[in-house]
Amino acid sequence: MQPELLIALVAGLGGMLGWGLADFFAKKTIDAVGDVVSLVWAHIFGTLILGIVALYHYGVAGNELRVPDLTEWTWLAFFGVLQAAVYLYVYAGFAKGQVAVLSPIFASFSGLVALASVLFLGEVLGSTLLIVLVLIFIGVMLSSIDVHVAIRGSLIMAPGVREVGLATILATLWTLLWDRFIGGADWILFTLCMYAFMTVAMYAIAKKRGIALAIAPAQRHAWKFLVLIGACEIVAYLAISYGYSATTLTSVVAVLSGAFSLPVIILARIFLAERPTMTQTVGSCIVILGVILLPLT
């Protein structure tokens, strides 16, 4: 296997596992304290954890620290606010409509990223690699479907579709721009700054909406899950940022990291006794098959 493909494979799997585990732990907090409260606290903890990683990287390991210039600070703030908008639109859509309808729509962002990267940004993929990525993407879409749902009338009128559709477009834009911005840069420092701006944006929005962020003593069990959500998100963001910085295989990182529903399905089956649908099972098997085939391309 080529070294670049290996880096993209590891980065994509890191994104998949990080975001998948974060979503799994979010099941423990959202019903208890609410989605926005969960987002804000999880990202606060994530920022602190990533700050510790950065302190070790620059302070202990002795790596050179280069402070971003004004243009870079502006872009980092833009990326943070944009990613905060993605989260908030996704959760707003999920609150209005059926996750079974909306989740596959949002999952499609990874395929849109791969398509745009190949068609417009000059990424070159071999035919075998392209076939495997298409196979994985099909698996991602199938594994994102929770139940069989029939939609009457126009899909665009279904509750939550507009919010999740907008989140999908913004997530695609964020990924394509972040890939270009982070390439060859100090990916640890830039990820920390972007993530911190995202956290500040979420906090500001929560305060503007008048959402109380205090967690009642009866819900104190949620704290450990909020810390775990933040830690797992950091794994995901560091993984994809390293992948985008160190390789040109944007589509591989995007499609693999977009399969974050797979760890959720497996963990929910083991620990929450949730039975996946046949469609989810088939999709999960396709993703696993694609991941096995990817190193052979």
C-alpha positions as CSV (number, residue, x, y, z in Angstrom):
1,M,0.0,0.0,0.0
2,Q,1.2,3.5,-0.9
3,P,2.2,5.6,2.2
4,E,-0.2,8.4,1.2
5,L,-3.1,5.9,1.0
6,L,-2.2,4.5,4.4
7,I,-2.2,8.0,6.0
8,A,-5.6,8.7,4.4
9,L,-7.0,5.3,5.5
10,V,-5.8,5.9,9.1
11,A,-7.1,9.5,9.1
12,G,-10.5,8.5,7.7
13,L,-10.9,5.6,10.2
14,G,-9.9,8.0,13.0
15,G,-12.6,10.4,11.9
16,M,-15.1,7.6,11.7
17,L,-14.4,6.2,15.1
18,G,-14.1,9.6,16.8
19,W,-17.4,11.0,15.5
20,G,-19.1,7.6,15.8
21,L,-18.1,7.3,19.5
22,A,-19.1,10.9,20.1
23,D,-22.6,10.3,18.6
24,F,-22.9,7.2,20.7
25,F,-22.1,9.0,24.0
26,A,-24.4,11.8,22.9
27,K,-27.3,9.4,23.2
28,K,-26.6,9.5,26.9
29,T,-26.7,13.3,27.3
30,I,-29.1,14.8,24.7
31,D,-32.3,13.4,26.2
32,A,-31.1,14.3,29.7
33,V,-29.7,17.9,29.3
34,G,-30.7,18.9,25.7
35,D,-28.9,19.0,22.4
36,V,-27.5,22.6,22.6
37,V,-26.3,22.2,26.2
38,S,-24.7,18.9,25.2
39,L,-23.0,20.6,22.3
40,V,-21.7,23.5,24.3
41,W,-20.3,21.5,27.2
42,A,-18.8,18.8,25.1
43,H,-17.0,21.3,23.0
44,I,-15.7,23.2,26.1
45,F,-14.2,19.9,27.3
46,G,-12.9,19.2,23.8
47,T,-11.2,22.5,23.7
48,L,-9.5,21.9,27.0
49,I,-8.4,18.4,26.0
50,L,-7.0,19.7,22.7
51,G,-5.3,22.5,24.6
52,I,-3.5,19.9,26.7
53,V,-2.4,18.1,23.6
54,A,-1.1,21.3,22.1
55,L,0.8,22.1,25.3
56,Y,2.5,18.8,25.2
57,H,3.2,19.0,21.5
58,Y,4.9,22.4,21.7
59,G,5.9,22.7,25.4
60,V,7.1,19.2,26.2
61,A,8.0,17.7,22.8
62,G,9.6,21.0,21.8
63,N,7.9,21.3,18.4
64,E,8.1,24.8,16.8
65,L,5.1,27.0,17.4
66,R,4.3,29.6,14.7
67,V,1.5,32.1,15.6
68,P,-1.0,32.5,12.8
69,D,-1.1,35.8,11.0
70,L,-4.2,38.0,10.7
71,T,-5.4,36.4,7.6
72,E,-5.1,32.9,9.1
73,W,-6.9,34.0,12.3
74,T,-9.7,35.3,10.1
75,W,-10.0,32.0,8.3
76,L,-9.8,30.0,11.5
77,A,-12.7,32.0,13.0
78,F,-14.6,31.5,9.8
79,F,-14.1,27.7,9.9
80,G,-15.1,27.6,13.6
81,V,-18.3,29.6,13.1
82,L,-19.2,27.6,9.9
83,Q,-18.8,24.2,11.7
84,A,-20.9,25.5,14.6
85,A,-23.6,26.3,12.1
86,V,-23.4,22.8,10.7
87,Y,-24.0,21.3,14.1
88,L,-26.9,23.6,15.0
89,Y,-28.7,23.2,11.7
90,V,-28.4,19.4,11.9
91,Y,-29.8,19.3,15.4
92,A,-32.5,21.7,14.5
93,G,-33.5,19.5,11.6
94,F,-33.5,16.4,13.7
95,A,-35.7,18.1,16.3
96,K,-38.3,18.8,13.6
97,G,-38.3,15.7,11.5
98,Q,-37.6,12.0,11.4
99,V,-34.0,11.0,11.8
100,A,-34.6,8.0,9.5
101,V,-35.3,10.5,6.6
102,L,-32.7,13.2,7.6
103,S,-29.7,11.1,8.6
104,P,-29.0,9.8,5.1
105,I,-29.3,13.3,3.7
106,F,-26.6,14.6,6.0
107,A,-24.4,11.5,5.5
108,S,-24.3,12.3,1.8
109,F,-21.9,15.2,2.4
110,S,-19.0,12.8,2.3
111,G,-19.9,11.8,-1.2
112,L,-20.4,15.4,-2.3
113,V,-16.9,16.2,-1.0
114,A,-15.4,13.3,-2.9
115,L,-17.3,14.2,-6.1
116,A,-16.3,17.9,-5.9
117,S,-12.7,17.0,-5.2
118,V,-12.5,14.7,-8.2
119,L,-14.5,16.9,-10.7
120,F,-13.3,20.4,-9.7
121,L,-10.2,20.2,-7.5
122,G,-8.1,18.0,-9.6
123,E,-7.9,14.9,-7.3
124,V,-6.9,11.9,-9.3
125,L,-8.1,8.4,-8.4
126,G,-7.4,5.1,-9.9
127,S,-10.4,3.1,-11.2
128,T,-10.1,0.4,-8.6
129,L,-9.9,3.0,-5.7
130,L,-12.8,4.9,-7.2
131,I,-15.0,1.7,-7.3
132,V,-14.1,0.9,-3.6
133,L,-14.9,4.5,-2.5
134,V,-18.3,4.3,-4.3
135,L,-18.9,0.9,-2.6
136,I,-18.1,2.5,0.8
137,F,-20.3,5.5,0.1
138,I,-23.3,3.2,-0.7
139,G,-22.7,1.4,2.6
140,V,-22.6,4.7,4.4
141,M,-26.0,5.8,2.9
142,L,-27.6,2.4,3.8
143,S,-26.2,2.3,7.3
144,S,-27.5,5.8,8.0
145,I,-31.1,4.7,7.5
146,D,-32.7,3.9,10.8
147,V,-36.1,2.5,9.6
148,H,-38.1,2.1,6.5
149,V,-40.0,5.4,6.1
150,A,-42.4,6.3,3.4
151,I,-42.6,10.0,2.6
152,R,-45.9,11.3,1.1
153,G,-45.6,14.3,-1.2
154,S,-42.4,16.3,-1.9
155,L,-39.3,15.4,0.1
156,I,-38.3,19.1,0.2
157,M,-41.5,19.7,2.3
158,A,-40.7,17.0,4.9
159,P,-40.1,18.5,8.3
160,G,-36.4,19.2,9.0
161,V,-35.2,18.6,5.4
162,R,-34.4,22.2,4.7
163,E,-32.3,22.6,7.9
164,V,-30.4,19.3,7.3
165,G,-30.0,20.0,3.6
166,L,-28.4,23.4,4.5
167,A,-26.2,21.6,7.0
168,T,-25.1,19.2,4.4
169,I,-24.2,21.9,2.0
170,L,-22.3,23.8,4.7
171,A,-20.5,20.6,5.8
172,T,-19.4,19.9,2.2
173,L,-18.2,23.5,1.9
174,W,-16.3,23.3,5.2
175,T,-14.6,20.1,4.4
176,L,-13.4,21.2,0.9
177,L,-12.1,24.6,2.2
178,W,-10.6,23.0,5.3
179,D,-8.8,20.5,3.2
180,R,-7.3,23.3,1.1
181,F,-6.5,25.5,4.1
182,I,-4.9,22.9,6.3
183,G,-2.7,21.4,3.6
184,G,0.9,21.6,4.7
185,A,0.0,23.8,7.7
186,D,0.5,23.3,11.5
187,W,-2.5,21.0,11.7
188,I,-2.5,20.7,15.6
189,L,-2.4,24.4,16.2
190,F,-4.9,25.2,13.5
191,T,-7.3,22.5,14.7
192,L,-7.1,23.9,18.2
193,C,-7.8,27.4,17.1
194,M,-10.7,26.4,14.8
195,Y,-12.2,24.2,17.5
196,A,-12.0,27.0,20.1
197,F,-13.7,29.4,17.7
198,M,-16.4,26.8,17.2
199,T,-16.9,26.4,20.9
200,V,-17.1,30.2,21.4
201,A,-19.7,30.4,18.6
202,M,-21.9,27.7,20.1
203,Y,-21.7,29.3,23.6
204,A,-22.6,32.7,22.1
205,I,-25.6,31.2,20.3
206,A,-26.8,29.4,23.4
207,K,-26.6,32.6,25.4
208,K,-28.4,34.6,22.7
209,R,-31.2,32.1,22.7
210,G,-31.4,32.3,26.5
211,I,-30.6,28.6,27.0
212,A,-29.4,27.8,30.5
213,L,-26.2,25.8,30.5
214,A,-26.3,24.7,34.1
215,I,-26.8,21.0,34.6
216,A,-29.0,19.9,37.5
217,P,-27.5,17.7,40.2
218,A,-30.0,15.0,39.2
219,Q,-28.2,14.9,35.8
220,R,-24.6,14.9,37.1
221,H,-24.1,11.4,35.5
222,A,-24.1,13.3,32.2
223,W,-20.7,15.0,32.9
224,K,-18.6,11.9,32.2
225,F,-20.3,11.5,28.8
226,L,-19.8,15.1,27.9
227,V,-16.1,14.7,28.6
228,L,-16.1,11.6,26.5
229,I,-17.9,13.3,23.6
230,G,-15.3,16.1,23.7
231,A,-12.4,13.7,23.7
232,C,-13.8,11.6,20.9
233,E,-14.5,14.7,18.8
234,I,-10.9,15.8,19.2
235,V,-9.7,12.4,17.9
236,A,-11.9,12.9,14.9
237,Y,-10.8,16.5,14.1
238,L,-7.1,15.7,14.7
239,A,-7.4,12.7,12.5
240,I,-9.0,14.3,9.5
241,S,-6.9,17.5,9.8
242,Y,-3.8,15.4,9.7
243,G,-5.2,13.4,6.7
244,Y,-6.1,16.5,4.8
245,S,-2.7,18.2,5.7
246,A,-0.5,15.2,4.8
247,T,-2.2,13.7,1.8
248,T,-4.0,14.7,-1.4
249,L,-6.6,11.9,-1.1
250,T,-9.4,14.1,0.1
251,S,-12.1,11.7,-1.1
252,V,-10.7,8.8,0.9
253,V,-10.6,10.7,4.2
254,A,-14.0,12.3,3.6
255,V,-15.8,9.1,2.6
256,L,-14.3,7.0,5.4
257,S,-14.8,9.6,8.1
258,G,-18.4,10.0,6.8
259,A,-19.1,6.4,7.9
260,F,-19.4,7.4,11.5
261,S,-22.8,5.7,11.8
262,L,-21.1,2.3,11.7
263,P,-19.5,2.5,15.2
264,V,-22.8,3.8,16.6
265,I,-24.7,0.9,15.1
266,I,-22.2,-1.7,16.5
267,L,-22.0,-0.1,20.0
268,A,-25.8,0.5,20.3
269,R,-26.3,-3.2,19.4
270,I,-23.7,-4.3,22.1
271,F,-24.5,-1.9,24.9
272,L,-28.0,-0.6,24.3
273,A,-29.6,-3.8,22.9
274,E,-30.7,-1.8,19.8
275,R,-31.3,-4.1,16.9
276,P,-30.2,-2.6,13.5
277,T,-32.6,-3.0,10.6
278,M,-31.7,-5.3,7.7
279,T,-30.8,-2.2,5.6
280,Q,-28.4,-1.0,8.3
281,T,-26.8,-4.4,8.6
282,V,-26.3,-4.7,4.8
283,G,-24.9,-1.1,4.7
284,S,-22.5,-1.8,7.6
285,C,-21.2,-5.0,6.0
286,I,-20.6,-3.1,2.7
287,V,-18.6,-0.4,4.6
288,I,-16.5,-3.1,6.4
289,L,-15.9,-4.8,3.1
290,G,-14.8,-1.6,1.4
291,V,-12.4,-0.8,4.3
292,I,-10.9,-4.3,3.9
293,L,-10.5,-3.8,0.1
294,L,-9.2,-0.2,0.3
295,P,-5.6,-1.2,1.2
296,L,-5.5,-3.6,-1.7
297,T,-6.2,-0.9,-4.3
